[in-house]
Amino acid sequence: MEPEVLIFGGAGLISLLAFTTLILVPAVGSFGRNWERATAVLLSLIVLVALIAVGVALGILVVYYWNDISGLLG
């Protein structure tokens, strides 16, 4: 297996674990009714998807403009 796959896979796993521990568990634990918990899970997942989309968009911009960025750095 390629080292990059292990690095990105590990980072993704750590990020998912952090999201679950720091955002999802407290959001679900804050509510008593099942529909409130389901809504908290749904909204948390929407936030996760939005964060992933912003990260992918920024990554694509960095790759696309890498020549300009590297020219500014040195």
mmCIF file of the N, C-alpha and C atoms, coordinates in Angstrom:
data_MODEL
# 
_entry.id   MODEL 
# 
loop_
_atom_site.group_PDB 
_atom_site.id 
_atom_site.type_symbol 
_atom_site.label_atom_id 
_atom_site.label_alt_id 
_atom_site.label_comp_id 
_atom_site.label_asym_id 
_atom_site.label_entity_id 
_atom_site.label_seq_id 
_atom_site.pdbx_PDB_ins_code 
_atom_site.Cartn_x 
_atom_site.Cartn_y 
_atom_site.Cartn_z 
_atom_site.occupancy 
_atom_site.B_iso_or_equiv 
_atom_site.pdbx_formal_charge 
_atom_site.auth_seq_id 
_atom_site.auth_comp_id 
_atom_site.auth_asym_id 
_atom_site.auth_atom_id 
_atom_site.pdbx_PDB_model_num 
ATOM 1   N N  . MET A 1 1  ? 0.845   -1.178 0.000  1.00 0.00 ? 1  MET A N  1 
ATOM 2   C CA . MET A 1 1  ? 0.000   0.000  0.000  1.00 0.00 ? 1  MET A CA 1 
ATOM 3   C C  . MET A 1 1  ? 0.893   1.245  0.000  1.00 0.00 ? 1  MET A C  1 
ATOM 4   N N  . GLU A 1 2  ? 0.458   2.238  -0.739 1.00 0.00 ? 2  GLU A N  1 
ATOM 5   C CA . GLU A 1 2  ? 1.231   3.473  -0.855 1.00 0.00 ? 2  GLU A CA 1 
ATOM 6   C C  . GLU A 1 2  ? 1.217   4.249  0.460  1.00 0.00 ? 2  GLU A C  1 
ATOM 7   N N  . PRO A 1 3  ? 2.319   4.923  0.780  1.00 0.00 ? 3  PRO A N  1 
ATOM 8   C CA . PRO A 1 3  ? 2.359   5.698  2.029  1.00 0.00 ? 3  PRO A CA 1 
ATOM 9   C C  . PRO A 1 3  ? 1.346   6.837  2.058  1.00 0.00 ? 3  PRO A C  1 
ATOM 10  N N  . GLU A 1 4  ? 1.076   7.430  0.893  1.00 0.00 ? 4  GLU A N  1 
ATOM 11  C CA . GLU A 1 4  ? 0.120   8.536  0.850  1.00 0.00 ? 4  GLU A CA 1 
ATOM 12  C C  . GLU A 1 4  ? -1.273  8.077  1.244  1.00 0.00 ? 4  GLU A C  1 
ATOM 13  N N  . VAL A 1 5  ? -1.632  6.872  0.819  1.00 0.00 ? 5  VAL A N  1 
ATOM 14  C CA . VAL A 1 5  ? -2.946  6.330  1.155  1.00 0.00 ? 5  VAL A CA 1 
ATOM 15  C C  . VAL A 1 5  ? -3.060  6.143  2.657  1.00 0.00 ? 5  VAL A C  1 
ATOM 16  N N  . LEU A 1 6  ? -1.996  5.633  3.268  1.00 0.00 ? 6  LEU A N  1 
ATOM 17  C CA . LEU A 1 6  ? -2.012  5.448  4.717  1.00 0.00 ? 6  LEU A CA 1 
ATOM 18  C C  . LEU A 1 6  ? -2.089  6.781  5.451  1.00 0.00 ? 6  LEU A C  1 
ATOM 19  N N  . ILE A 1 7  ? -1.377  7.783  4.969  1.00 0.00 ? 7  ILE A N  1 
ATOM 20  C CA . ILE A 1 7  ? -1.382  9.098  5.618  1.00 0.00 ? 7  ILE A CA 1 
ATOM 21  C C  . ILE A 1 7  ? -2.753  9.751  5.507  1.00 0.00 ? 7  ILE A C  1 
ATOM 22  N N  . PHE A 1 8  ? -3.301  9.788  4.295  1.00 0.00 ? 8  PHE A N  1 
ATOM 23  C CA . PHE A 1 8  ? -4.603  10.421 4.108  1.00 0.00 ? 8  PHE A CA 1 
ATOM 24  C C  . PHE A 1 8  ? -5.725  9.624  4.770  1.00 0.00 ? 8  PHE A C  1 
ATOM 25  N N  . GLY A 1 9  ? -5.616  8.309  4.722  1.00 0.00 ? 9  GLY A N  1 
ATOM 26  C CA . GLY A 1 9  ? -6.609  7.472  5.392  1.00 0.00 ? 9  GLY A CA 1 
ATOM 27  C C  . GLY A 1 9  ? -6.571  7.662  6.903  1.00 0.00 ? 9  GLY A C  1 
ATOM 28  N N  . GLY A 1 10 ? -5.361  7.727  7.464  1.00 0.00 ? 10 GLY A N  1 
ATOM 29  C CA . GLY A 1 10 ? -5.220  7.965  8.903  1.00 0.00 ? 10 GLY A CA 1 
ATOM 30  C C  . GLY A 1 10 ? -5.737  9.333  9.302  1.00 0.00 ? 10 GLY A C  1 
ATOM 31  N N  . ALA A 1 11 ? -5.429  10.332 8.489  1.00 0.00 ? 11 ALA A N  1 
ATOM 32  C CA . ALA A 1 11 ? -5.921  11.683 8.784  1.00 0.00 ? 11 ALA A CA 1 
ATOM 33  C C  . ALA A 1 11 ? -7.438  11.737 8.698  1.00 0.00 ? 11 ALA A C  1 
ATOM 34  N N  . GLY A 1 12 ? -8.011  11.052 7.718  1.00 0.00 ? 12 GLY A N  1 
ATOM 35  C CA . GLY A 1 12 ? -9.461  11.005 7.596  1.00 0.00 ? 12 GLY A CA 1 
ATOM 36  C C  . GLY A 1 12 ? -10.109 10.291 8.772  1.00 0.00 ? 12 GLY A C  1 
ATOM 37  N N  . LEU A 1 13 ? -9.488  9.205  9.207  1.00 0.00 ? 13 LEU A N  1 
ATOM 38  C CA . LEU A 1 13 ? -10.021 8.463  10.351 1.00 0.00 ? 13 LEU A CA 1 
ATOM 39  C C  . LEU A 1 13 ? -9.947  9.283  11.633 1.00 0.00 ? 13 LEU A C  1 
ATOM 40  N N  . ILE A 1 14 ? -8.828  9.961  11.846 1.00 0.00 ? 14 ILE A N  1 
ATOM 41  C CA . ILE A 1 14 ? -8.688  10.818 13.027 1.00 0.00 ? 14 ILE A CA 1 
ATOM 42  C C  . ILE A 1 14 ? -9.686  11.970 12.981 1.00 0.00 ? 14 ILE A C  1 
ATOM 43  N N  . SER A 1 15 ? -9.886  12.557 11.800 1.00 0.00 ? 15 SER A N  1 
ATOM 44  C CA . SER A 1 15 ? -10.844 13.651 11.663 1.00 0.00 ? 15 SER A CA 1 
ATOM 45  C C  . SER A 1 15 ? -12.267 13.185 11.921 1.00 0.00 ? 15 SER A C  1 
ATOM 46  N N  . LEU A 1 16 ? -12.616 12.015 11.426 1.00 0.00 ? 16 LEU A N  1 
ATOM 47  C CA . LEU A 1 16 ? -13.954 11.475 11.656 1.00 0.00 ? 16 LEU A CA 1 
ATOM 48  C C  . LEU A 1 16 ? -14.169 11.144 13.128 1.00 0.00 ? 16 LEU A C  1 
ATOM 49  N N  . LEU A 1 17 ? -13.139 10.604 13.765 1.00 0.00 ? 17 LEU A N  1 
ATOM 50  C CA . LEU A 1 17 ? -13.221 10.314 15.191 1.00 0.00 ? 17 LEU A CA 1 
ATOM 51  C C  . LEU A 1 17 ? -13.365 11.600 16.009 1.00 0.00 ? 17 LEU A C  1 
ATOM 52  N N  . ALA A 1 18 ? -12.614 12.634 15.643 1.00 0.00 ? 18 ALA A N  1 
ATOM 53  C CA . ALA A 1 18 ? -12.718 13.921 16.336 1.00 0.00 ? 18 ALA A CA 1 
ATOM 54  C C  . ALA A 1 18 ? -14.101 14.544 16.128 1.00 0.00 ? 18 ALA A C  1 
ATOM 55  N N  . PHE A 1 19 ? -14.622 14.472 14.918 1.00 0.00 ? 19 PHE A N  1 
ATOM 56  C CA . PHE A 1 19 ? -15.960 15.005 14.651 1.00 0.00 ? 19 PHE A CA 1 
ATOM 57  C C  . PHE A 1 19 ? -17.000 14.291 15.498 1.00 0.00 ? 19 PHE A C  1 
ATOM 58  N N  . THR A 1 20 ? -16.901 12.961 15.540 1.00 0.00 ? 20 THR A N  1 
ATOM 59  C CA . THR A 1 20 ? -17.872 12.185 16.318 1.00 0.00 ? 20 THR A CA 1 
ATOM 60  C C  . THR A 1 20 ? -17.777 12.514 17.797 1.00 0.00 ? 20 THR A C  1 
ATOM 61  N N  . THR A 1 21 ? -16.557 12.579 18.307 1.00 0.00 ? 21 THR A N  1 
ATOM 62  C CA . THR A 1 21 ? -16.362 12.810 19.734 1.00 0.00 ? 21 THR A CA 1 
ATOM 63  C C  . THR A 1 21 ? -16.696 14.240 20.147 1.00 0.00 ? 21 THR A C  1 
ATOM 64  N N  . LEU A 1 22 ? -16.283 15.203 19.361 1.00 0.00 ? 22 LEU A N  1 
ATOM 65  C CA . LEU A 1 22 ? -16.402 16.605 19.773 1.00 0.00 ? 22 LEU A CA 1 
ATOM 66  C C  . LEU A 1 22 ? -17.687 17.293 19.324 1.00 0.00 ? 22 LEU A C  1 
ATOM 67  N N  . ILE A 1 23 ? -18.334 16.787 18.284 1.00 0.00 ? 23 ILE A N  1 
ATOM 68  C CA . ILE A 1 23 ? -19.521 17.465 17.764 1.00 0.00 ? 23 ILE A CA 1 
ATOM 69  C C  . ILE A 1 23 ? -20.762 16.583 17.852 1.00 0.00 ? 23 ILE A C  1 
ATOM 70  N N  . LEU A 1 24 ? -20.684 15.366 17.335 1.00 0.00 ? 24 LEU A N  1 
ATOM 71  C CA . LEU A 1 24 ? -21.878 14.532 17.227 1.00 0.00 ? 24 LEU A CA 1 
ATOM 72  C C  . LEU A 1 24 ? -22.378 14.034 18.580 1.00 0.00 ? 24 LEU A C  1 
ATOM 73  N N  . VAL A 1 25 ? -21.491 13.512 19.412 1.00 0.00 ? 25 VAL A N  1 
ATOM 74  C CA . VAL A 1 25 ? -21.910 12.968 20.715 1.00 0.00 ? 25 VAL A CA 1 
ATOM 75  C C  . VAL A 1 25 ? -22.517 14.051 21.614 1.00 0.00 ? 25 VAL A C  1 
ATOM 76  N N  . PRO A 1 26 ? -21.890 15.229 21.760 1.00 0.00 ? 26 PRO A N  1 
ATOM 77  C CA . PRO A 1 26 ? -22.536 16.260 22.579 1.00 0.00 ? 26 PRO A CA 1 
ATOM 78  C C  . PRO A 1 26 ? -23.866 16.760 21.993 1.00 0.00 ? 26 PRO A C  1 
ATOM 79  N N  . ALA A 1 27 ? -23.960 16.821 20.672 1.00 0.00 ? 27 ALA A N  1 
ATOM 80  C CA . ALA A 1 27 ? -25.206 17.277 20.052 1.00 0.00 ? 27 ALA A CA 1 
ATOM 81  C C  . ALA A 1 27 ? -26.333 16.294 20.329 1.00 0.00 ? 27 ALA A C  1 
ATOM 82  N N  . VAL A 1 28 ? -26.060 15.017 20.217 1.00 0.00 ? 28 VAL A N  1 
ATOM 83  C CA . VAL A 1 28 ? -27.093 14.010 20.470 1.00 0.00 ? 28 VAL A CA 1 
ATOM 84  C C  . VAL A 1 28 ? -27.426 13.953 21.953 1.00 0.00 ? 28 VAL A C  1 
ATOM 85  N N  . GLY A 1 29 ? -26.426 14.086 22.805 1.00 0.00 ? 29 GLY A N  1 
ATOM 86  C CA . GLY A 1 29 ? -26.653 14.017 24.241 1.00 0.00 ? 29 GLY A CA 1 
ATOM 87  C C  . GLY A 1 29 ? -27.395 15.207 24.811 1.00 0.00 ? 29 GLY A C  1 
ATOM 88  N N  . SER A 1 30 ? -27.494 16.272 24.067 1.00 0.00 ? 30 SER A N  1 
ATOM 89  C CA . SER A 1 30 ? -28.141 17.481 24.556 1.00 0.00 ? 30 SER A CA 1 
ATOM 90  C C  . SER A 1 30 ? -29.664 17.424 24.476 1.00 0.00 ? 30 SER A C  1 
ATOM 91  N N  . PHE A 1 31 ? -30.183 16.442 23.771 1.00 0.00 ? 31 PHE A N  1 
ATOM 92  C CA . PHE A 1 31 ? -31.621 16.380 23.548 1.00 0.00 ? 31 PHE A CA 1 
ATOM 93  C C  . PHE A 1 31 ? -32.195 15.096 24.113 1.00 0.00 ? 31 PHE A C  1 
ATOM 94  N N  . GLY A 1 32 ? -33.468 15.151 24.507 1.00 0.00 ? 32 GLY A N  1 
ATOM 95  C CA . GLY A 1 32 ? -34.113 14.003 25.116 1.00 0.00 ? 32 GLY A CA 1 
ATOM 96  C C  . GLY A 1 32 ? -35.038 13.242 24.196 1.00 0.00 ? 32 GLY A C  1 
ATOM 97  N N  . ARG A 1 33 ? -35.695 13.948 23.322 1.00 0.00 ? 33 ARG A N  1 
ATOM 98  C CA . ARG A 1 33 ? -36.658 13.293 22.432 1.00 0.00 ? 33 ARG A CA 1 
ATOM 99  C C  . ARG A 1 33 ? -35.933 12.715 21.218 1.00 0.00 ? 33 ARG A C  1 
ATOM 100 N N  . ASN A 1 34 ? -36.481 11.629 20.699 1.00 0.00 ? 34 ASN A N  1 
ATOM 101 C CA . ASN A 1 34 ? -35.826 10.956 19.578 1.00 0.00 ? 34 ASN A CA 1 
ATOM 102 C C  . ASN A 1 34 ? -35.788 11.820 18.326 1.00 0.00 ? 34 ASN A C  1 
ATOM 103 N N  . TRP A 1 35 ? -36.859 12.572 18.050 1.00 0.00 ? 35 TRP A N  1 
ATOM 104 C CA . TRP A 1 35 ? -36.851 13.409 16.854 1.00 0.00 ? 35 TRP A CA 1 
ATOM 105 C C  . TRP A 1 35 ? -35.845 14.544 16.987 1.00 0.00 ? 35 TRP A C  1 
ATOM 106 N N  . GLU A 1 36 ? -35.617 15.029 18.203 1.00 0.00 ? 36 GLU A N  1 
ATOM 107 C CA . GLU A 1 36 ? -34.602 16.064 18.413 1.00 0.00 ? 36 GLU A CA 1 
ATOM 108 C C  . GLU A 1 36 ? -33.201 15.492 18.193 1.00 0.00 ? 36 GLU A C  1 
ATOM 109 N N  . ARG A 1 37 ? -32.980 14.282 18.670 1.00 0.00 ? 37 ARG A N  1 
ATOM 110 C CA . ARG A 1 37 ? -31.687 13.627 18.461 1.00 0.00 ? 37 ARG A CA 1 
ATOM 111 C C  . ARG A 1 37 ? -31.444 13.360 16.985 1.00 0.00 ? 37 ARG A C  1 
ATOM 112 N N  . ALA A 1 38 ? -32.473 12.903 16.284 1.00 0.00 ? 38 ALA A N  1 
ATOM 113 C CA . ALA A 1 38 ? -32.333 12.635 14.847 1.00 0.00 ? 38 ALA A CA 1 
ATOM 114 C C  . ALA A 1 38 ? -32.033 13.922 14.086 1.00 0.00 ? 38 ALA A C  1 
ATOM 115 N N  . THR A 1 39 ? -32.684 15.004 14.485 1.00 0.00 ? 39 THR A N  1 
ATOM 116 C CA . THR A 1 39 ? -32.424 16.293 13.846 1.00 0.00 ? 39 THR A CA 1 
ATOM 117 C C  . THR A 1 39 ? -31.008 16.768 14.133 1.00 0.00 ? 39 THR A C  1 
ATOM 118 N N  . ALA A 1 40 ? -30.528 16.561 15.352 1.00 0.00 ? 40 ALA A N  1 
ATOM 119 C CA . ALA A 1 40 ? -29.158 16.943 15.702 1.00 0.00 ? 40 ALA A CA 1 
ATOM 120 C C  . ALA A 1 40 ? -28.149 16.156 14.876 1.00 0.00 ? 40 ALA A C  1 
ATOM 121 N N  . VAL A 1 41 ? -28.407 14.860 14.684 1.00 0.00 ? 41 VAL A N  1 
ATOM 122 C CA . VAL A 1 41 ? -27.521 14.044 13.852 1.00 0.00 ? 41 VAL A CA 1 
ATOM 123 C C  . VAL A 1 41 ? -27.536 14.539 12.418 1.00 0.00 ? 41 VAL A C  1 
ATOM 124 N N  . LEU A 1 42 ? -28.713 14.811 11.886 1.00 0.00 ? 42 LEU A N  1 
ATOM 125 C CA . LEU A 1 42 ? -28.828 15.277 10.504 1.00 0.00 ? 42 LEU A CA 1 
ATOM 126 C C  . LEU A 1 42 ? -28.108 16.608 10.301 1.00 0.00 ? 42 LEU A C  1 
ATOM 127 N N  . LEU A 1 43 ? -28.331 17.548 11.195 1.00 0.00 ? 43 LEU A N  1 
ATOM 128 C CA . LEU A 1 43 ? -27.664 18.853 11.064 1.00 0.00 ? 43 LEU A CA 1 
ATOM 129 C C  . LEU A 1 43 ? -26.156 18.737 11.239 1.00 0.00 ? 43 LEU A C  1 
ATOM 130 N N  . SER A 1 44 ? -25.720 17.860 12.120 1.00 0.00 ? 44 SER A N  1 
ATOM 131 C CA . SER A 1 44 ? -24.281 17.648 12.294 1.00 0.00 ? 44 SER A CA 1 
ATOM 132 C C  . SER A 1 44 ? -23.659 17.063 11.035 1.00 0.00 ? 44 SER A C  1 
ATOM 133 N N  . LEU A 1 45 ? -24.367 16.137 10.399 1.00 0.00 ? 45 LEU A N  1 
ATOM 134 C CA . LEU A 1 45 ? -23.860 15.569 9.156  1.00 0.00 ? 45 LEU A CA 1 
ATOM 135 C C  . LEU A 1 45 ? -23.835 16.600 8.028  1.00 0.00 ? 45 LEU A C  1 
ATOM 136 N N  . ILE A 1 46 ? -24.813 17.496 8.017  1.00 0.00 ? 46 ILE A N  1 
ATOM 137 C CA . ILE A 1 46 ? -24.804 18.570 7.023  1.00 0.00 ? 46 ILE A CA 1 
ATOM 138 C C  . ILE A 1 46 ? -23.587 19.471 7.234  1.00 0.00 ? 46 ILE A C  1 
ATOM 139 N N  . VAL A 1 47 ? -23.273 19.772 8.494  1.00 0.00 ? 47 VAL A N  1 
ATOM 140 C CA . VAL A 1 47 ? -22.088 20.575 8.800  1.00 0.00 ? 47 VAL A CA 1 
ATOM 141 C C  . VAL A 1 47 ? -20.827 19.836 8.364  1.00 0.00 ? 47 VAL A C  1 
ATOM 142 N N  . LEU A 1 48 ? -20.756 18.528 8.614  1.00 0.00 ? 48 LEU A N  1 
ATOM 143 C CA . LEU A 1 48 ? -19.598 17.740 8.196  1.00 0.00 ? 48 LEU A CA 1 
ATOM 144 C C  . LEU A 1 48 ? -19.423 17.778 6.689  1.00 0.00 ? 48 LEU A C  1 
ATOM 145 N N  . VAL A 1 49 ? -20.501 17.615 5.949  1.00 0.00 ? 49 VAL A N  1 
ATOM 146 C CA . VAL A 1 49 ? -20.429 17.653 4.480  1.00 0.00 ? 49 VAL A CA 1 
ATOM 147 C C  . VAL A 1 49 ? -19.976 19.038 4.004  1.00 0.00 ? 49 VAL A C  1 
ATOM 148 N N  . ALA A 1 50 ? -20.470 20.080 4.643  1.00 0.00 ? 50 ALA A N  1 
ATOM 149 C CA . ALA A 1 50 ? -20.061 21.440 4.265  1.00 0.00 ? 50 ALA A CA 1 
ATOM 150 C C  . ALA A 1 50 ? -18.569 21.653 4.536  1.00 0.00 ? 50 ALA A C  1 
ATOM 151 N N  . LEU A 1 51 ? -18.077 21.168 5.669  1.00 0.00 ? 51 LEU A N  1 
ATOM 152 C CA . LEU A 1 51 ? -16.652 21.304 5.975  1.00 0.00 ? 51 LEU A CA 1 
ATOM 153 C C  . LEU A 1 51 ? -15.789 20.528 4.986  1.00 0.00 ? 51 LEU A C  1 
ATOM 154 N N  . ILE A 1 52 ? -16.233 19.342 4.621  1.00 0.00 ? 52 ILE A N  1 
ATOM 155 C CA . ILE A 1 52 ? -15.494 18.559 3.627  1.00 0.00 ? 52 ILE A CA 1 
ATOM 156 C C  . ILE A 1 52 ? -15.496 19.274 2.278  1.00 0.00 ? 52 ILE A C  1 
ATOM 157 N N  . ALA A 1 53 ? -16.634 19.837 1.895  1.00 0.00 ? 53 ALA A N  1 
ATOM 158 C CA . ALA A 1 53 ? -16.725 20.543 0.615  1.00 0.00 ? 53 ALA A CA 1 
ATOM 159 C C  . ALA A 1 53 ? -15.803 21.760 0.577  1.00 0.00 ? 53 ALA A C  1 
ATOM 160 N N  . VAL A 1 54 ? -15.741 22.501 1.681  1.00 0.00 ? 54 VAL A N  1 
ATOM 161 C CA . VAL A 1 54 ? -14.845 23.660 1.738  1.00 0.00 ? 54 VAL A CA 1 
ATOM 162 C C  . VAL A 1 54 ? -13.394 23.198 1.658  1.00 0.00 ? 54 VAL A C  1 
ATOM 163 N N  . GLY A 1 55 ? -13.058 22.125 2.338  1.00 0.00 ? 55 GLY A N  1 
ATOM 164 C CA . GLY A 1 55 ? -11.691 21.607 2.289  1.00 0.00 ? 55 GLY A CA 1 
ATOM 165 C C  . GLY A 1 55 ? -11.302 21.137 0.902  1.00 0.00 ? 55 GLY A C  1 
ATOM 166 N N  . VAL A 1 56 ? -12.199 20.442 0.229  1.00 0.00 ? 56 VAL A N  1 
ATOM 167 C CA . VAL A 1 56 ? -11.918 19.982 -1.132 1.00 0.00 ? 56 VAL A CA 1 
ATOM 168 C C  . VAL A 1 56 ? -11.787 21.171 -2.079 1.00 0.00 ? 56 VAL A C  1 
ATOM 169 N N  . ALA A 1 57 ? -12.652 22.157 -1.941 1.00 0.00 ? 57 ALA A N  1 
ATOM 170 C CA . ALA A 1 57 ? -12.591 23.338 -2.812 1.00 0.00 ? 57 ALA A CA 1 
ATOM 171 C C  . ALA A 1 57 ? -11.272 24.088 -2.617 1.00 0.00 ? 57 ALA A C  1 
ATOM 172 N N  . LEU A 1 58 ? -10.858 24.257 -1.356 1.00 0.00 ? 58 LEU A N  1 
ATOM 173 C CA . LEU A 1 58 ? -9.577  24.929 -1.112 1.00 0.00 ? 58 LEU A CA 1 
ATOM 174 C C  . LEU A 1 58 ? -8.418  24.111 -1.646 1.00 0.00 ? 58 LEU A C  1 
ATOM 175 N N  . GLY A 1 59 ? -8.483  22.797 -1.508 1.00 0.00 ? 59 GLY A N  1 
ATOM 176 C CA . GLY A 1 59 ? -7.429  21.939 -2.059 1.00 0.00 ? 59 GLY A CA 1 
ATOM 177 C C  . GLY A 1 59 ? -7.339  22.049 -3.568 1.00 0.00 ? 59 GLY A C  1 
ATOM 178 N N  . ILE A 1 60 ? -8.495  22.082 -4.227 1.00 0.00 ? 60 ILE A N  1 
ATOM 179 C CA . ILE A 1 60 ? -8.499  22.224 -5.685 1.00 0.00 ? 60 ILE A CA 1 
ATOM 180 C C  . ILE A 1 60 ? -7.916  23.572 -6.098 1.00 0.00 ? 60 ILE A C  1 
ATOM 181 N N  . LEU A 1 61 ? -8.256  24.631 -5.359 1.00 0.00 ? 61 LEU A N  1 
ATOM 182 C CA . LEU A 1 61 ? -7.695  25.947 -5.675 1.00 0.00 ? 61 LEU A CA 1 
ATOM 183 C C  . LEU A 1 61 ? -6.185  25.976 -5.500 1.00 0.00 ? 61 LEU A C  1 
ATOM 184 N N  . VAL A 1 62 ? -5.689  25.353 -4.463 1.00 0.00 ? 62 VAL A N  1 
ATOM 185 C CA . VAL A 1 62 ? -4.235  25.317 -4.241 1.00 0.00 ? 62 VAL A CA 1 
ATOM 186 C C  . VAL A 1 62 ? -3.553  24.556 -5.368 1.00 0.00 ? 62 VAL A C  1 
ATOM 187 N N  . VAL A 1 63 ? -4.101  23.413 -5.755 1.00 0.00 ? 63 VAL A N  1 
ATOM 188 C CA . VAL A 1 63 ? -3.506  22.642 -6.847 1.00 0.00 ? 63 VAL A CA 1 
ATOM 189 C C  . VAL A 1 63 ? -3.559  23.431 -8.148 1.00 0.00 ? 63 VAL A C  1 
ATOM 190 N N  . TYR A 1 64 ? -4.678  24.086 -8.424 1.00 0.00 ? 64 TYR A N  1 
ATOM 191 C CA . TYR A 1 64 ? -4.842  24.821 -9.680 1.00 0.00 ? 64 TYR A CA 1 
ATOM 192 C C  . TYR A 1 64 ? -3.886  26.017 -9.763 1.00 0.00 ? 64 TYR A C  1 
ATOM 193 N N  . TYR A 1 65 ? -3.716  26.722 -8.658 1.00 0.00 ? 65 TYR A N  1 
ATOM 194 C CA . TYR A 1 65 ? -2.882  27.919 -8.657 1.00 0.00 ? 65 TYR A CA 1 
ATOM 195 C C  . TYR A 1 65 ? -1.505  27.671 -8.054 1.00 0.00 ? 65 TYR A C  1 
ATOM 196 N N  . TRP A 1 66 ? -1.042  26.418 -8.015 1.00 0.00 ? 66 TRP A N  1 
ATOM 197 C CA . TRP A 1 66 ? 0.217   26.113 -7.357 1.00 0.00 ? 66 TRP A CA 1 
ATOM 198 C C  . TRP A 1 66 ? 1.403   26.865 -7.971 1.00 0.00 ? 66 TRP A C  1 
ATOM 199 N N  . ASN A 1 67 ? 1.446   27.031 -9.270 1.00 0.00 ? 67 ASN A N  1 
ATOM 200 C CA . ASN A 1 67 ? 2.552   27.758 -9.898 1.00 0.00 ? 67 ASN A CA 1 
ATOM 201 C C  . ASN A 1 67 ? 2.604   29.207 -9.426 1.00 0.00 ? 67 ASN A C  1 
ATOM 202 N N  . ASP A 1 68 ? 1.472   29.836 -9.312 1.00 0.00 ? 68 ASP A N  1 
ATOM 203 C CA . ASP A 1 68 ? 1.423   31.215 -8.819 1.00 0.00 ? 68 ASP A CA 1 
ATOM 204 C C  . ASP A 1 68 ? 1.798   31.280 -7.336 1.00 0.00 ? 68 ASP A C  1 
ATOM 205 N N  . ILE A 1 69 ? 1.327   30.319 -6.568 1.00 0.00 ? 69 ILE A N  1 
ATOM 206 C CA . ILE A 1 69 ? 1.613   30.302 -5.136 1.00 0.00 ? 69 ILE A CA 1 
ATOM 207 C C  . ILE A 1 69 ? 3.096   30.066 -4.886 1.00 0.00 ? 69 ILE A C  1 
ATOM 208 N N  . SER A 1 70 ? 3.662   29.106 -5.580 1.00 0.00 ? 70 SER A N  1 
ATOM 209 C CA . SER A 1 70 ? 5.087   28.813 -5.385 1.00 0.00 ? 70 SER A CA 1 
ATOM 210 C C  . SER A 1 70 ? 5.950   29.961 -5.869 1.00 0.00 ? 70 SER A C  1 
ATOM 211 N N  . GLY A 1 71 ? 5.487   30.723 -6.865 1.00 0.00 ? 71 GLY A N  1 
ATOM 212 C CA . GLY A 1 71 ? 6.227   31.891 -7.323 1.00 0.00 ? 71 GLY A CA 1 
ATOM 213 C C  . GLY A 1 71 ? 6.267   32.989 -6.277 1.00 0.00 ? 71 GLY A C  1 
ATOM 214 N N  . LEU A 1 72 ? 5.213   33.101 -5.488 1.00 0.00 ? 72 LEU A N  1 
ATOM 215 C CA . LEU A 1 72 ? 5.183   34.105 -4.414 1.00 0.00 ? 72 LEU A CA 1 
ATOM 216 C C  . LEU A 1 72 ? 6.083   33.730 -3.245 1.00 0.00 ? 72 LEU A C  1 
ATOM 217 N N  . LEU A 1 73 ? 6.262   32.431 -3.043 1.00 0.00 ? 73 LEU A N  1 
ATOM 218 C CA . LEU A 1 73 ? 7.033   31.963 -1.892 1.00 0.00 ? 73 LEU A CA 1 
ATOM 219 C C  . LEU A 1 73 ? 8.536   32.020 -2.121 1.00 0.00 ? 73 LEU A C  1 
ATOM 220 N N  . GLY A 1 74 ? 8.940   32.032 -3.331 1.00 0.00 ? 74 GLY A N  1 
ATOM 221 C CA . GLY A 1 74 ? 10.388  32.030 -3.502 1.00 0.00 ? 74 GLY A CA 1 
ATOM 222 C C  . GLY A 1 74 ? 10.752  32.300 -4.869 1.00 0.00 ? 74 GLY A C  1 
# 
